[in-house]
Amino acid sequence: MGVGMIISRRAALRALCGVGVGLMSTPLFAVRAADDADEVAIRDLKPGTYIWYPERAPDGLVAIVVSLPEQRCFVYRNGVRIGISTVSTGREGHDTPTGVFTILNKDVDHHSSVYNDAAMPYSERLTWSGVALHAGGLPGYPSSHGCVHLPLSFAKLLFSITQVGTPVIIADSHSGPADVLDPGLILPADVDKMFDADAKPTLVAAAGDPVSLVASGADRKLIVLRGGASVLEGAITIQDPTKPLGNVVYLLAADGVGRTPRWMAVSYEGNGAQPGLAQATLSRIVVDPAINRDLSAMLSPGATLLVTDLPAHPGTRTDKDFVILTRKGTV
C-alpha cells in the first residue's frame, strides 16, 4: 500500500474500503459503487496527494481515467480502482483535449522540446503534439500547458504498471467500470479460442500493439485502428437508430481463470456506465459477419472499443494520436 504526501492511512482506507469489500465474491470487473463517505474522502484529497492500493488487483488490464472537472486521475486494474490522485490539467488557453487515448511511448527522464527544456519526469505520451501524463506542479487547479501533471511518486508508480497501448480516457465527467457479461456482437463467433491457454504467448506478444475500434453512430461505420492507422472498416447496423448510443468506452479483457472474454465499459458522460445500459448499447450494434471474421485475427486483451454518436472521420480523430477526439485542446 502506498499513500502520497499528507493523506493519512485512515483516510485512504476510508476512501477505498467500500470498493474493496466483497471484491473476491463479485464477478470480475463488477465494482461496487463507493458510498458517500468514500466519495467525500476522494474529493477532499489535497493537491499533491494520492491513494494507492495495487494489492486490491495485483495484475490484469490497466485503464486510466482523468476527470477534468474533478482534477483527479483514477487508475483501474481488472476493473478494480487501485489508485486515485490529484492532477493539474491545462489552464485557460492551453486546454487539455478530451477523448480516448492510448499511451504512445514512455520516458523516465523526458524534457520538453517546446517549453525551455522543462523536465517532464515519468512522461507517458498521449499525442505526438505533446500531451502527456507526467510529474509536474500541482497547485490545486488547472495550470499546465495541456499535459496532465501528477505527483512525482504517483507518476513513478503509474509508470511501473502501464505499457505502450494502455488506454487513457480524458473526460468531462467520470464513472467507474461496469462489467458487460455478454461479449456482444463485436466479437467473432469463435472468440473463446483467442483466450485459450495455449494461445497465451500470442496474446502476450500482441499486447504491445492492441487495436482500437470506433463504432460511429453518425457514420454507421466500424473502424479498426492499429498504431493510429485504419486497418479495417465496415458498415454497421444500429437497432432502434433514433435512440442515441451515447459515448461509452469498452476495454476487452479475459477472466484470469477461464479466460472468458469480457468488455469492460467506462462511460465518460454524466449518467455513468451502468452494466445494463452498457450491455444494451453494445447489443444494439450489428456488425457484418465478414468483419467479425477479420477481427478474430486482431482482437486481444487490451483492445479498446469506443461507441459514440460522433462521426469518426479525421475531423474528430487525430492521425496516429488517439481513437477519437471529443474536444480539441489548445496545446
C-alpha positions as CSV (number, residue, x, y, z in Angstrom):
1,M,0.0,0.0,0.0
2,G,1.2,3.5,-0.8
3,V,-0.2,6.8,0.4
4,G,1.0,10.0,-1.3
5,M,2.2,13.1,0.7
6,I,0.0,14.0,3.6
7,I,-3.0,11.7,3.1
8,S,-3.4,9.5,6.2
9,R,-3.7,5.8,6.2
10,R,-7.1,6.1,7.9
11,A,-8.4,8.5,5.2
12,A,-7.0,6.2,2.4
13,L,-8.7,3.2,4.0
14,R,-12.0,5.0,4.3
15,A,-11.8,6.1,0.7
16,L,-11.3,2.7,-0.7
17,C,-12.8,0.2,1.8
18,G,-16.2,0.5,0.2
19,V,-14.7,-0.6,-3.1
20,G,-12.6,-3.3,-1.7
21,V,-15.1,-5.1,0.5
22,G,-16.6,-8.0,-1.4
23,L,-14.3,-7.9,-4.4
24,M,-13.4,-11.6,-4.1
25,S,-17.1,-12.6,-4.2
26,T,-18.2,-10.4,-7.1
27,P,-17.7,-11.2,-10.8
28,L,-14.6,-9.9,-12.4
29,F,-14.8,-6.1,-13.2
30,A,-18.1,-5.8,-11.1
31,V,-17.1,-2.9,-8.9
32,R,-19.5,-1.7,-6.2
33,A,-20.2,2.0,-6.2
34,A,-18.4,3.9,-3.5
35,D,-20.6,5.2,-0.7
36,D,-20.9,8.9,0.1
37,A,-18.1,8.8,2.7
38,D,-15.7,7.3,0.1
39,E,-16.5,10.0,-2.4
40,V,-16.0,12.7,0.2
41,A,-12.6,11.3,1.1
42,I,-11.6,11.2,-2.6
43,R,-12.9,14.7,-3.3
44,D,-11.1,16.1,-0.3
45,L,-7.6,14.9,-1.3
46,K,-5.2,17.9,-1.0
47,P,-3.1,19.0,-4.0
48,G,-0.2,16.6,-4.5
49,T,-1.8,13.7,-2.6
50,Y,-3.0,10.4,-3.8
51,I,-4.2,6.9,-2.7
52,W,-2.6,3.7,-4.0
53,Y,-3.7,0.2,-3.2
54,P,-2.3,-2.1,-6.0
55,E,-2.8,-5.2,-3.9
56,R,-6.5,-5.0,-4.5
57,A,-5.9,-6.2,-8.1
58,P,-2.3,-7.5,-8.4
59,D,-2.5,-7.9,-12.2
60,G,-4.7,-7.5,-15.2
61,L,-5.7,-4.9,-17.7
62,V,-4.9,-1.3,-16.6
63,A,-7.1,1.6,-17.6
64,I,-6.7,5.3,-16.6
65,V,-9.5,7.9,-16.4
66,V,-8.6,11.6,-16.0
67,S,-11.6,13.7,-14.9
68,L,-11.1,17.4,-15.8
69,P,-13.9,18.8,-13.5
70,E,-12.7,16.8,-10.5
71,Q,-8.9,17.3,-11.3
72,R,-8.5,13.6,-10.4
73,C,-6.8,10.6,-12.0
74,F,-8.5,7.2,-11.4
75,V,-6.5,4.1,-12.1
76,Y,-8.2,0.7,-12.6
77,R,-6.8,-2.8,-12.9
78,N,-9.1,-5.6,-13.8
79,G,-11.9,-3.1,-13.2
80,V,-10.9,-2.5,-9.6
81,R,-9.9,1.0,-8.6
82,I,-6.4,0.8,-7.3
83,G,-5.4,4.4,-7.3
84,I,-6.7,7.9,-7.2
85,S,-4.6,11.0,-7.5
86,T,-4.9,14.8,-7.7
87,V,-3.8,16.2,-11.0
88,S,-3.4,19.6,-12.7
89,T,-4.5,19.8,-16.3
90,G,-4.3,22.6,-18.9
91,R,-5.0,26.1,-18.0
92,E,-7.1,28.5,-20.0
93,G,-5.7,28.9,-23.5
94,H,-3.9,25.5,-23.1
95,D,-6.8,23.2,-22.6
96,T,-6.2,19.5,-22.2
97,P,-8.1,17.7,-25.0
98,T,-10.8,15.2,-24.1
99,G,-11.1,11.9,-25.8
100,V,-9.9,8.3,-25.8
101,F,-6.1,8.0,-26.0
102,T,-3.5,5.2,-25.8
103,I,0.0,5.6,-24.4
104,L,2.3,6.1,-27.4
105,N,5.7,6.0,-25.6
106,K,7.2,6.3,-22.2
107,D,10.3,8.2,-21.0
108,V,11.6,8.3,-17.4
109,D,13.6,11.4,-18.0
110,H,11.8,13.4,-20.7
111,H,12.4,17.1,-21.4
112,S,10.1,19.4,-23.3
113,S,11.2,20.4,-26.8
114,V,8.8,23.3,-26.7
115,Y,9.0,24.8,-23.2
116,N,12.6,25.6,-22.4
117,D,13.7,22.0,-22.0
118,A,11.4,21.7,-19.0
119,A,11.7,18.4,-17.1
120,M,8.8,16.0,-17.5
121,P,9.7,13.0,-15.3
122,Y,8.0,9.7,-15.9
123,S,6.4,11.0,-19.1
124,E,3.7,8.9,-20.8
125,R,2.9,10.4,-24.2
126,L,-0.7,10.5,-25.3
127,T,-0.4,12.6,-28.5
128,W,2.5,13.3,-30.9
129,S,1.7,17.0,-30.5
130,G,2.9,16.9,-26.9
131,V,0.1,16.0,-24.5
132,A,1.4,13.5,-21.8
133,L,0.9,12.3,-18.3
134,H,4.0,13.3,-16.2
135,A,5.1,14.5,-12.9
136,G,4.6,18.3,-12.5
137,G,3.3,21.2,-10.5
138,L,0.1,20.7,-8.5
139,P,-1.3,24.0,-7.3
140,G,-4.9,22.6,-6.9
141,Y,-6.2,24.0,-10.2
142,P,-5.6,23.6,-13.9
143,S,-2.1,25.1,-14.5
144,S,-0.3,23.1,-17.2
145,H,0.3,23.8,-20.9
146,G,-2.1,20.9,-21.7
147,C,-0.4,17.9,-20.1
148,V,-1.8,16.1,-17.1
149,H,0.5,16.8,-14.1
150,L,0.8,14.1,-11.4
151,P,2.6,13.9,-8.1
152,L,6.1,12.7,-8.6
153,S,5.8,9.5,-6.6
154,F,2.4,8.7,-8.1
155,A,3.8,9.2,-11.6
156,K,6.5,6.8,-10.8
157,L,4.1,4.2,-9.5
158,L,1.8,4.6,-12.5
159,F,4.7,4.4,-14.9
160,S,5.6,1.0,-13.4
161,I,2.2,-0.6,-14.3
162,T,1.5,0.8,-17.7
163,Q,2.7,-0.1,-21.2
164,V,2.5,1.3,-24.7
165,G,-1.1,0.9,-25.7
166,T,-2.6,1.3,-22.2
167,P,-5.9,3.2,-22.7
168,V,-6.3,6.7,-21.1
169,I,-9.6,8.4,-21.1
170,I,-9.6,12.2,-20.5
171,A,-13.2,13.2,-19.8
172,D,-15.5,16.0,-18.7
173,S,-17.0,13.5,-16.2
174,H,-16.1,10.1,-14.8
175,S,-17.7,6.8,-13.8
176,G,-16.1,3.5,-12.7
177,P,-16.0,0.4,-14.9
178,A,-19.0,-1.8,-15.4
179,D,-18.7,-5.4,-16.5
180,V,-20.6,-6.4,-19.7
181,L,-21.4,-10.0,-19.1
182,D,-22.0,-10.9,-22.8
183,P,-19.2,-10.2,-25.2
184,G,-21.7,-8.8,-27.6
185,L,-21.8,-8.7,-31.3
186,I,-18.5,-7.1,-32.0
187,L,-16.6,-10.3,-31.5
188,P,-16.1,-13.3,-33.7
189,A,-18.1,-16.4,-33.1
190,D,-15.0,-18.4,-32.1
191,V,-13.7,-15.7,-29.8
192,D,-13.2,-18.2,-26.9
193,K,-10.3,-19.8,-28.9
194,M,-8.5,-16.5,-28.7
195,F,-8.4,-16.8,-24.9
196,D,-7.4,-20.5,-24.7
197,A,-4.4,-21.2,-22.5
198,D,-2.4,-22.5,-25.5
199,A,-2.8,-19.1,-27.1
200,K,-1.2,-17.2,-24.3
201,P,2.2,-16.4,-26.0
202,T,0.4,-14.9,-28.9
203,L,-1.8,-12.7,-26.7
204,V,1.3,-11.5,-24.7
205,A,3.1,-10.7,-28.0
206,A,0.1,-8.7,-29.2
207,A,-0.4,-6.8,-26.0
208,G,2.1,-4.1,-27.0
209,D,0.2,-3.2,-30.2
210,P,-3.6,-3.5,-29.4
211,V,-6.2,-2.5,-31.9
212,S,-8.7,0.3,-31.2
213,L,-12.3,0.1,-32.6
214,V,-14.6,3.0,-33.2
215,A,-18.3,2.3,-33.8
216,S,-19.7,5.6,-35.0
217,G,-23.5,6.2,-34.9
218,A,-23.2,9.2,-37.1
219,D,-21.3,7.3,-39.8
220,R,-22.9,3.9,-39.3
221,K,-19.4,2.5,-39.6
222,L,-16.9,0.4,-37.6
223,I,-13.3,1.5,-38.0
224,V,-10.4,-0.6,-36.7
225,L,-7.2,1.2,-35.9
226,R,-3.7,-0.1,-35.2
227,G,-0.9,2.3,-34.4
228,G,-3.3,5.1,-35.3
229,A,-3.8,3.9,-38.8
230,S,-7.1,2.4,-40.1
231,V,-6.6,-1.3,-40.9
232,L,-10.2,-2.4,-41.3
233,E,-13.6,-0.6,-42.0
234,G,-17.1,-1.9,-42.4
235,A,-20.7,-0.9,-42.2
236,I,-22.8,-1.4,-39.0
237,T,-26.5,-1.5,-38.4
238,I,-27.9,0.1,-35.3
239,Q,-31.1,-1.3,-33.8
240,D,-33.5,1.5,-32.7
241,P,-31.5,4.0,-34.7
242,T,-33.3,7.1,-33.5
243,K,-32.1,6.4,-29.9
244,P,-28.7,7.9,-29.1
245,L,-25.8,5.4,-28.4
246,G,-24.1,7.8,-26.0
247,N,-20.3,7.7,-25.6
248,V,-19.0,4.6,-23.9
249,V,-15.5,3.1,-24.0
250,Y,-15.2,-0.7,-23.8
251,L,-12.0,-2.5,-22.9
252,L,-11.5,-6.1,-23.9
253,A,-10.1,-8.4,-21.1
254,A,-10.1,-12.0,-20.2
255,D,-11.1,-13.7,-17.0
256,G,-7.9,-14.8,-15.3
257,V,-9.4,-18.3,-14.6
258,G,-11.4,-19.3,-17.6
259,R,-10.0,-16.6,-19.9
260,T,-13.5,-15.8,-21.0
261,P,-13.7,-12.6,-23.0
262,R,-15.4,-9.6,-21.4
263,W,-16.0,-6.0,-22.4
264,M,-15.4,-3.6,-19.5
265,A,-17.4,-0.4,-20.0
266,V,-16.3,3.0,-18.9
267,S,-18.6,5.9,-19.7
268,Y,-17.4,9.5,-19.7
269,E,-20.8,11.0,-19.6
270,G,-22.7,12.1,-16.5
271,N,-25.1,9.1,-16.4
272,G,-22.2,6.7,-15.9
273,A,-21.6,3.2,-17.3
274,Q,-24.4,1.2,-15.7
275,P,-24.0,-2.5,-16.5
276,G,-27.4,-2.9,-18.1
277,L,-27.1,0.3,-20.2
278,A,-23.6,-0.6,-21.4
279,Q,-24.8,-4.1,-22.3
280,A,-27.9,-2.8,-24.1
281,T,-25.8,-0.3,-26.1
282,L,-23.4,-2.9,-27.3
283,S,-26.2,-5.3,-28.2
284,R,-27.8,-2.7,-30.5
285,I,-24.8,-2.7,-32.8
286,V,-24.8,-5.3,-35.6
287,V,-21.6,-5.9,-37.5
288,D,-21.2,-7.6,-40.8
289,P,-20.1,-11.3,-40.2
290,A,-17.2,-10.9,-42.6
291,I,-15.9,-8.0,-40.5
292,N,-16.2,-10.1,-37.3
293,R,-14.2,-12.9,-39.0
294,D,-11.4,-10.5,-39.9
295,L,-11.4,-9.2,-36.3
296,S,-10.7,-12.7,-35.0
297,A,-7.0,-12.2,-36.0
298,M,-6.8,-8.8,-34.4
299,L,-8.5,-8.8,-31.1
300,S,-6.6,-9.5,-27.9
301,P,-6.8,-8.3,-24.3
302,G,-6.2,-4.6,-24.2
303,A,-8.3,-3.8,-27.3
304,T,-10.4,-0.7,-27.0
305,L,-13.8,-0.1,-28.4
306,L,-15.4,3.4,-28.5
307,V,-19.1,3.5,-29.2
308,T,-20.1,7.1,-30.0
309,D,-22.7,9.2,-31.6
310,L,-20.0,11.4,-33.1
311,P,-18.5,11.0,-36.6
312,A,-15.2,9.1,-36.7
313,H,-13.7,11.0,-39.7
314,P,-10.3,12.7,-39.4
315,G,-12.0,15.9,-38.3
316,T,-12.7,14.3,-34.9
317,R,-10.0,11.7,-34.9
318,T,-6.4,12.9,-35.0
319,D,-3.9,11.0,-37.1
320,K,-1.8,8.5,-35.2
321,D,-2.6,10.1,-31.8
322,F,-5.7,8.5,-30.3
323,V,-9.0,6.9,-31.1
324,I,-11.4,9.9,-31.2
325,L,-11.3,13.5,-30.2
326,T,-14.4,14.7,-28.3
327,R,-13.0,18.2,-27.7
328,K,-9.8,19.7,-29.1
329,G,-7.3,21.2,-26.8
330,T,-5.2,24.3,-27.4
331,V,-1.8,23.0,-26.6
